[in-house]
Amino acid sequence: MAHEPTNEAGVVFAFGMMAQRLGFVVHRLQTEFPDCEAMREVARGQWQRVRIEFEFESRNFLLHKHQPEGCDLIVCWVHNWPECPEHLDVIELSRVARQG
């Protein structure tokens, strides 16, 4: 990418570029909630199904009135939702990108 994402579509693209490095295999993308179904390698040879919601900013999950029970993971560019439910993992791609 020439520039960092400025919206949710950019986050989806950035995740697609980083998914393998992050240990994900994407099975399905859709426009309804949740945006993605994938498998995540949690240990060598052990995979877990995860439901992913993409957001530019993590707090948009709340603004879009998504139900936390319907999702396992938020993938965002900026994690700015300190009150995010504990069971929801968050991957902040801007941080991952800075780490190389």
C-alpha positions in Angstrom: 0.0 0.0 0.0 1.3 3.5 -0.9 -0.6 5.1 2.1 -2.2 3.9 5.3 -5.9 3.1 5.3 -8.4 5.9 5.7 -11.6 3.7 5.9 -12.8 0.2 6.6 -12.2 -0.9 3.0 -8.6 -0.1 3.4 -8.5 -2.1 6.6 -9.9 -5.1 4.8 -7.2 -4.7 2.1 -4.4 -4.3 4.7 -5.6 -7.4 6.6 -5.6 -9.4 3.4 -2.0 -8.4 2.9 -1.0 -9.4 6.5 -3.3 -12.3 7.1 -0.8 -15.1 6.5 1.9 -13.4 8.6 -0.7 -13.0 11.4 -1.6 -16.7 11.2 -5.0 -16.5 9.5 -6.6 -18.3 6.6 -9.7 -16.5 5.4 -12.7 -18.6 4.5 -15.4 -16.1 3.8 -15.8 -12.3 3.4 -19.3 -10.7 3.4 -21.0 -7.4 3.7 -23.2 -8.4 6.7 -22.0 -8.7 10.3 -19.6 -10.3 10.9 -17.5 -9.3 7.9 -15.2 -12.3 7.8 -14.9 -16.0 8.9 -11.4 -17.3 9.2 -9.2 -19.9 10.8 -6.6 -18.6 13.2 -3.5 -20.7 14.1 -3.4 -20.7 17.9 -0.6 -23.2 18.2 1.4 -25.2 15.7 -1.1 -27.2 13.7 -4.1 -26.1 15.9 -6.6 -23.9 14.3 -9.6 -22.0 15.7 -12.6 -20.6 13.8 -13.0 -16.9 14.3 -15.6 -14.4 13.3 -14.0 -11.0 12.4 -15.5 -7.6 12.2 -13.4 -5.0 10.3 -13.6 -1.4 11.4 -11.3 1.6 10.7 -11.5 2.6 14.4 -12.4 -0.1 17.0 -15.1 2.1 18.6 -17.0 2.0 15.3 -18.1 -1.5 16.4 -20.1 0.2 19.1 -21.3 3.0 16.9 -22.6 0.5 14.3 -24.5 -1.3 17.1 -23.0 -4.7 16.5 -23.7 -7.4 19.0 -20.4 -8.5 20.7 -21.7 -12.1 21.0 -21.7 -12.4 17.2 -18.0 -11.8 16.9 -14.7 -13.0 18.2 -12.3 -10.4 16.9 -12.1 -6.8 15.7 -9.5 -5.9 13.1 -9.0 -2.2 12.9 -6.5 0.4 12.0 -6.8 2.4 15.2 -7.8 0.8 18.5 -9.6 3.6 20.4 -12.3 1.7 22.4 -10.9 1.2 25.9 -14.2 -0.3 27.1 -14.2 -3.0 24.5 -15.6 -6.2 26.0 -12.9 -8.5 27.3 -13.9 -11.5 25.2 -13.4 -9.5 22.0 -9.8 -9.7 20.8 -8.6 -6.6 18.9 -5.8 -6.5 16.3 -4.7 -2.9 15.6 -3.1 -3.2 12.2 -1.3 0.2 12.4 0.7 -1.3 15.3 1.4 -4.5 13.4 2.5 -2.5 10.3 5.0 -0.4 12.4 6.5 -3.6 13.8 7.4 -4.8 10.3 
